[in-house]
Amino acid sequence: MGIEVLDSVNDPGTAGKSGDDRFGFDAAAGRAWVIDGATDATDLKPFPNAESGAAWLAEATSSRLMSGPGAGEDAKSYFGRVLTDVRAEAERTSKVPLASLPGEAMPVASAMWLRRDGDACEFVWAGDCFAIAQIAGGEAHLIGTQEKADAETRDAARMLALSQEDRWAVLQAQRRGANAPERGLITLNPSAAEHLNTQRLSLPSGASVLLMTDGFFRFVEPYALDTPESLLARVLKDGLAAAIHALRQHEATPRGVRLKARDDAAAILLRL
């Protein structure tokens, strides 16, 4: 059973840039995803034809996800193959041997992936990408690890108090740690696939699903402009482009916690 793509958006937040987010789908096969490359933590650019290491990883992973799982293949085995292929592509593409790259130069990404399976959907995620799913007239389900978004808000507040030099050192240390397989992120280490998060929900035909990167989830955390339910209602009513416009307006004069201005944001709105 397939999916219907109602709307999609990928706003880099900066004119003339591609940003570090990507989305993709195979509607007939019932699969869709968003990917958020983590901002580079070094000036070293191992992928010379890409805007950044983050953009390279997001693009390479999204392209590889167009080739779906084999018949009966479980999600973690599938993602193990995906990351193995992305690693091989990185080895072919990098101007520096991967074994020589310092940990802070190894790209990482968050992701949310959906696979429809009859009257159920399987969600697989890494990091702080999210999904909202709702059966018409029913409860809205938030899929993802909200603690990740809460942690980003706390980290942002602490980072703003640091000097640029100290902020850079913290970012590099965080990136080295993020490459550990047990962190369950999209990385160039295929064993990270074993630590991805999974959830299966019963979602019959007619259900609505929104997949989004953390830049779009800011409606909920930290800006509290919406609950998950009202955010899904917003985009079903007004569309994703209008939602991005509202988000950018809020970011121009933010109240409360401020994160980096105009973070890239990607989302895809589906109907089963």
Secondary structure, DSSP 8 states (H G I E B T S, - for coil): ---EEEEEEEE-SSTT---SEEEEEETTTTEEEEEEE---SSS--S-TTSS-HHHHHHHHHHHHHTS---TT--HHHHHHHHHHHHHHHHHHH-SS-GGGS-GGGS--EEEEEEEEETTEEEEEEETT-EEEEE-TTS-EEEES-HHHHHHHHHHHHHHHTS-HHHHHHHHHHHHHHHTSGGG--B-S-GGGGGG-EEEEEE--TT-EEEEE-HHHHTTTTTT-S--HHHHHHHHHHH-HHHHHHHHHHHHHS--SS--STT--EEEEEEE-
